[in-house]
Amino acid sequence: MDLEGQDKIKATVESHGTKDVIVILGNPDADSSKMYAETTTSGDPTWAGPLAGVAYNLPTFHILEPEIKQLIPEDVWNEQVLIMEMSLEGGPISEAVKSVREAAGITA
């Protein structure tokens, strides 16, 4: 996750707290999705950004996870996400992000 993204997450949490914040990722592969999810739950694993050592434990999901898909109107999904769903390996990506939630004790 780039420094600007980390700054935005940090500013959002500082402004609103963690209770009503969730993170939705759109990364194209399992490895990057897992790293981003780790950043938003346990802190920046590279220790290079604003979230280094900051464990917000934010619930983090990938846009392709069923829990998120069911919340998005079908017409919006078809227009905005369907091509991603058709071209990416959603299963491994979803499992990678879910594993980070589970390791952090975050329930969906």
N, C-alpha and C positions, 0 to 999 in steps of 0.2 A: 504494500500500500504506500503510495507516495506521501511525501510530507504534507502536501496541501490537503489530501484526504484525511490524514491523521489530525491535522489542525481543525478541520471542519467537525470531525467527530468530537474532539476535545471541547470545542466551543459549544457544540450542541449540548453535551453532557453538563458543562459548567452552567449553561443557561437554563436547562430543563431538568437536570438530574437524570438518573438512569432508569427510573421506574417506568416511564412511558416511551422509551426509545428502543427501537429494534433496528438492526442493520440488514439490508437486503443487498446481496452481492450479485454480480453478473459476470464474474470471471469465466474465461473460456475453458479452464481445465481444473482438475482436482487439486493439483499441487498449489497453484496460486490461490484458489479458493480457500484451501486449508490455511495457508499462511495469512491471508487477510482475516479469516475468522479468528485465528489465534491472536492477531493484533487487536481485534475489537473485544476479545474476552480476557486474555492474559497480559496484553501489552505487546509492544513491538518486539518480536523475537530477534531482530537485528540490532536492537538497542541504539538505533540511529535517529529515530523520529520522536515527535512530541508524545507518543504513547509508550515510549520506553519505560518499562517498570510500572506502568499504569494498568491495573487490572480492573476494568470497568465491568467485566462479566456481562456484556451486552448480548442479548439473544441475537444470534446472527444466522441468517438463512440465505440460501441461494435462490434466485428467482425461479429456478426450475423445480424446487422442492414442492411436492404435492400440497403441503400446508399453505404455501404462498399462492400457488396456481389457483386454488379454489377460492381465493379472496378477490381475484381479478376478474372483472366482467369478460365474458368470452370475446366480445368484439374488440376490446382493448388488447387482450392476450393475442388474438389473431393478427392484429395490426402491429403490435409492438414486440412480441416475444416469440411468436410461432417459428420464425426462421431460425432463431437461436435454438429453440427446442429441437428442431429437426436436424440441426447440424452439429450439436454438441452431445457428448456422452453424459447425459443428465444423471444417470444412476451413480457412477463413480464420484461425480462432483457433489451430489447431494449427500452421499455417504461420508465424504471427506469433511464437509461442513457439519454434518450431524455428529460425527465423532468428536469434533472440538466442543460442541455444546455438551455432549455427554461427559467428556473429560472434565469440563468446568462445572458440572452439576446443574446445567441449565435445562429446564424442561420446557417443551414447546407449548 
